[in-house]
Amino acid sequence: MFKNNKAFSGFSVDDIPKAKEFYSQTLGLEVSETNGMLELQIGNGSKVIVYPKPNHTPATFTILNFPVEDVEQAVDALSKAGVCFEIYNEPNFKTDAKGIIRGYGPTIAWFKDPAGNILSVIESE
């Protein structure tokens, strides 16, 4: 039934103008706005809908992963653009000083959008 469907994902934010600025200017995505919602154009032709929610609560898990060839280079570029990466220091889950984790699967680094949603840059295969 859904095999050839053009499904898409979505998530909420508490401030559409801040989200639009972050996703378009900071991350460099193509962003359109219709009826108070954002549509993020992802490089593979997919789209993600960002909708306003007054009682928004940020997700406690990664909602959007951006595959990159070089995580360290992506972290450096995003850091220069003002993005702060999450630092984890748990017994079996530690990032380095830049927020990059290696050796527990693909190399990955997490950061948050202005609404507190968790995003990542992850090493592509």
Phi, psi and omega in degrees: 000319183254005186307316183254017180283147178263065181297156177214164181252166177205161176206163184260159173220165179260355182210099183298314179301318177296318179296318180299315178298314181297308185289327181274311186275313183285312182270343176078022178277156172281122185233130173241156181234127179219131177052038177078006178242156177256149171237118178267126175270119181264148187310332183271010179093357178279168176227156176230133180264134176242121185238150180282143176215111184304324180258036181307135171237125181299145176294147178264014181222169181289123181262340183207125179250135177250105178292134178224157178286326184225103183298317182299317178296318179295319178298316179299315181294315180292324177298319177296333179274003176099005179280134177256130180266148181285140176249124178245136181222063179257159186312314181245025185205088184235133173264165174276187184296337178274349183096016182261136175245137180229151172089002177240039189115207180292152175296133187208152174218140184249147176213169183243150172277175182300338179271359179091004177289142183270128177238167176215159161250130187227139181299125177277155181263000000 
